[in-house]
Amino acid sequence: MKTYSIALIPGDGIGVPVTDAAGQVLEAAARRGGFALATQTYPWSCAFYKQTGAMMPPDGVETLRGFDAIFLGAVGWPAQVPDSVSLHGLLLPIRKAFVQYANIRPHRLLPGVEGPLKARQFDILCIRENTEGEYSGAGGRVHVGTPDEVAVETSIFTRTGVERILRFAFEQARKRRGKLASVTKSNAQKYSMVFWDEVTEQLKPEYPDVDVTSYHIDAMAARMVMAPESLDVVVASNLFGDILTDLGAAIQGGLGFAASANIHPGRQAPSMFEPVHGSAPDIAHLGIANPIAAIWSAAMMLDHLGEPGAAADILAAIEAATARGIGTTPGKDRTEAVTAAVLSSLV
C-alpha cells in the first residue's frame, strides 16, 4: 500500500479545527482510495512564539524537508504577535526554502452557494508568483524615530522567477480552456512590470494554442467583478496575485471557500497546502469555522501527490454537502456538522 508522509501545522485560531476536519476527510479518502497517510503534527504557531521566541525551531525547515507534503491550517494572532513576525517567521520561510514558487487558488461557485455577483458560472484559476516580487523582503529603514525616517521596500523580479511562473501558468491554461490573462501595472511601473510583459511576449510563440491577454491590475479587478465568466487562468506577481485571490474568494462566496496550494512544480521539495482564510481570532472560540477551504486544499494536496481519484472524490463530497445547503452560509453551521456532511459521501 502506498503511504504518503504529511506534516500537519494547525497553527492558530480556526486553523486548529479546520486542520482536524481536513485530516478526517483525508483519512476517509485514503481508506476509500486504497492508500495510507502517515501524519506528524507540529505545534508551530503564535503560541509557540510566545513560549520560545520563534515561530518554529531553527531546524524547522529541515524537519519538514523529508515529508511528501505539508498541510497548514492558519497562522496569526495579531493581538499577541505582529503579523509581520508570524508571516516572516513561518509561512514565507517555508515557501522560499522549498522554492514553492507557484501559488494556486481556484475560484468557482460551489452548488448551493450564493455569491455576491449576478454571474452564476465562472471557473478561474489564479496563479500567483510566490517567492519574490513585492514580498522579497529587500529593503530597510534608516533614521528610525526621527523626522527624517526613511523606509525602502524593493521588489525583486528575476528572469528565472518571472519566466518559470509564466511557463507554469501557460501549462495550466493549456490543460484547461486555453486562455491566459497576465496581470501587471506596466503603465506605472516601467521597469519590473514592463519586464514581466516582455517575458510574456517572449514566451507566447512557444504556446500557440494558448490565447494570451495582458491586463493592468485595476482593469483585472474590474473584470473579475463584472465578467468573471470571461476568465480562465490568471497569472500575476506576488502582491497583485495576493489581492486578486482575495477578490476571487469574495466572488465565490467568501474566504470559507478559499483553498490554495504552494507548489514546487519540480517536486524536489515538499509543497504546502492551506486554506487562506487566516486564523480568525474573533470566531476561533465559537466552533463555526467553515472547514470547506481546508478540505478543498486537502483535495489539492492529494491531486498533487498523484491521487486524482481521491481528490475528485473529496470535491464531489464537498459539492454534495453544499448542494444540500450545508456550509454555504458563514456562521450557519458548526464545523463538525459541515465535516460530517462531507464525510457522509466518502464512507
N, C-alpha and C positions, 0 to 999 in steps of 0.2 A: 504494500500500500504506500502510495506517495505521501510523504509528510512535509509540510511547509512550516518553517520556523518564523514566528511572528513576534515582534517586540511591541508590547502594548504600553502606551504612555497616556493614561487617562487625563492627567493634568489637573486643571482647576474647575471649580464650579460644575456646570452641567456636563463638562467633559467626562466626569466620572460615570454618571448614569447612562449617557448615550454610548460610551465605550462598552459598558456592560451589556447594553441592548444589542449593539453590533456583534459582540462576542457570542451571545446566544444564537443569533441568526447565522453567524459564520459556522458554528458547531453543527447546527441543523443542516445547513447546506453541505457541509463536509460529509456528514453521515449519508445524506442523500446522494452525493456525488461520488462516494467511494474513495475519498482521500482523508487525510488527517491534518490537524493543526497542532503544532507544539508552541504554546504561548508562554511568554515571560513578561511579567508586569513590572514596570519601573515607576517609582513614586515622584519623578521629577516634575516640579511644579513651583508655584509661588510659595506654597507652604514649605517645600523643600528648601527654597531660597532663604526663607526666614530662619530655618534651622541651621543651614550650613553656609550661607553667604554666596551660594552659587545655584543656578537653575538646574545644573546637572554636574556630576563629578568630573574631574579633569580627564578621566578616561572614558567619558560617556560616549563620545563618537566611536571610539574603538570598540566599546562594548556592543554597540549597535551594528557594527560592520559585518558581523558574521550571520546576521539574520537575512531571511529571504525578503522580508518586508517589514515596515514599521507602521503601526496604526496609532494616530494621535487623536485624543479627544478634544481638548481645548486648553489653551494656556493664557493666563492673565488674571490678575486680581488688582486692578489699579489703586484701590484704597490702601493696599499694603505694599505693593511693588510697582514702580512705574512701568508702563508698557514698554518703554524704550529698553528697560533692563530685561524684562521677561522675553521679549521678542528676540533681542540680540544675544540672549543667554541660552536659548534653546532652539527655537524654530529655525532661525536664519543660519546658525552654525551647522545644523544638520543638513539643510538644503545645500549649503555651499560645500561642505566636506564631501558629500556624496554626489556632487555635481547633478543635483536634481533640477536641471535647467528648464524642464517643461512642466508648467503648472496647467492642469487640465480641469476645466469646470463645465459640466453640461447644464444647459438651461432649456427646460421644456415644462409644459404644464402636465402634471400627473392627472389621471382620471379623477374627477370629483373635486379638483382644486379650482377655486375661483381666483384667478389673477386679477390685477387691477386694470388690465387693458381690454379693449374690445376684441383684440386678436385672440382666438382660441387655439390656433395651431401655429406653433413655431418650435424649432429644434435647432438651437445654437450651441456650438461647441467653442468655448473660449480657450485660446492657448495663450498663456502669459509667460513671458520670459521671467525666469525665477531666480537668477543668481547674480545678475549685475544691474546695469542701468541705473535708475534713480535710487535703488536701495543698496548700492555698493558699499556705503559706509565710508567713502573717501571724503575727507574734509576735516574741519575742526573749528575751534573758537579761540579768539585771542582778545586780550584786554577785557577779560570777563569781569562783569560787575561794574564797569566804568561806562561813561557816556560814549566812549569810542569802541565799545564792544563790536566785534565783527564775527559773524557765523558764515562759514563757507561749506556748502554741500555739493560735491562734484559728482555728476553722473558719469558712469564709465560704460562705454559701448565699444566692445571689441569686434573685429570682423568675425572671429571664431564664434563669439556669443550670438551675434545677430544672425549670422548665416545658419547656424545649427538650429535655432528656434524657428526660423523661417522655413528651413527644409522640413522640420518636423510638422509644421502647420500645412505645408504643401502636401505632405504624405497623408495627413489626416483628411484633408479635403478630397484627395484622390480616392480614399476609401469611402467617402460619404457621397455628397451630391455634386462635387467638383466645383465648388465656389469658395473663394478665399477673400476675406476682407483684411487688408493690412492697415493698421491704425497708427498714425503719428500726429505730430503737430509741426510739420516741416515748414509751414509759412512763418512760424515764430521762432522755432529752434533750428537755426540754419546750419548747425554742424551735426549734432547727434541724429536728429530726425531726418535731415536730408540724407545722411549716410544710410540710415535704415531704408529709406525709399530707394536709394541707389542699389543697395544689395537686393532688394525685392525685384527690381527691374532686371538685374543681372541673372537672377535665378529663373525668371519666367520662361525663357526658352527651354529649360530642362523639363518643364511641366506643361506641355502644350494642351493637355487635357483638363487643366485647371483654369477656370475663369477668375482672374485676379483684379480686384479693385482696391485702390488706395483711398483712405478716408482720413480726414482730420478728426481728432478725438471728440471735438464738440459736435461735429456732424454725425459721428457714430453714436454718441449718446442719444441724440435726437432720433436717429433711425431705429435704435433698439426699442424706443418707446412707440414711435409712430408706425414702423413697418418691420417688426421683428421677424415676420414670416419670410422676409426677403433675404435673410442672413443664413449662412451655413456655418463655416468655420471663420472665426475672428482671431487674429493674432496681434499682440500688442506688447509693448515694453512692460517692465515690472510695475511701474506706477500706474500707467494707463490701464494695464490689464487688471490691476487690483481694483481700480474704480469701476471699470466696466462690468466686472464679475459681480460686484455687489448690486449694480443696477440689474444685471441678469437675474440675480436671486430675487430681487424685488418683483420683477415682472413674472416670475414663475411662482409667485405666491408667498415669498418670504424666505428668510435665512434658514428656516427649519427644513428647507429642501435643498440647501446649497452644499452639494458634495464636491470633493476635489481630490486630485491626485498630484503629487510632486514626483515626477518621473525622471529616472536616469534611463533614457532610451537605450543606451548601450549595455545596460544590465551588468556593469562591472561593480555596482554597489547597490545596496537596497534602496527601493523607492519608498515614499511615505504617503500615507493616505489619511485624510482628515476632513471632517465637516468644517465649514468656515464660519459658523455662527458665533464663535467666541465662547467665552465661559459664562456669560450672562449672570453675573453675581446677583442681580435683582430677583431672579426667579430660581436660583440654584437650590433653594430650600423647599420649593413648592411641589416638586415631583411632577411638573407638567412640561418638561423639556421634550420637544419633538425629536425622536431618535431617527427620523427618516433620512436626514442628511448623513448621519453617521452610518446607517445601514446601507445607503446608496454608495457611500465611499468604500464600504467593505466589499460591495459587489465589484467596484472598480479595481480593488486590490486583487480579487480572485481572477478577474479577467486578465490583469497584468501578469499574474503568476502562471497563467496557462490553463485556467479552468473556466472557459467562457460559458459552458453549460450551467455551472453552478452560479455564475454571475447573472445569467439570464433568468435563472430560477428565482433569485433574490429580487431582481427588478420586477418580475411578474408578481411576486408576492407583495411587494410594496404597492403596485398598481391595484391589486385585488383589494388591499386594505383601504386605500384612498377612494376607490370606486364605491365602497360601502360607507364613505363619509368619515372614516377613522383616520385621524392625523391630518386632516385637511385645514383645520382652523386653529390658529395659535391659542394655546391655553385651554382648549375644549376637552382634550383627552389626556389622561395621565400617561406618563412614559411607559409604564408596564402594560397599559391597555393597547397602545399602538404596537409595542413589541409583540404582544400576544397575537394581535391581528395578523401581523406579518408571519409569525411562526406558524400560524394555523394553515398556511398554504404550503409549508415546507415539510410538515411531519406526516 
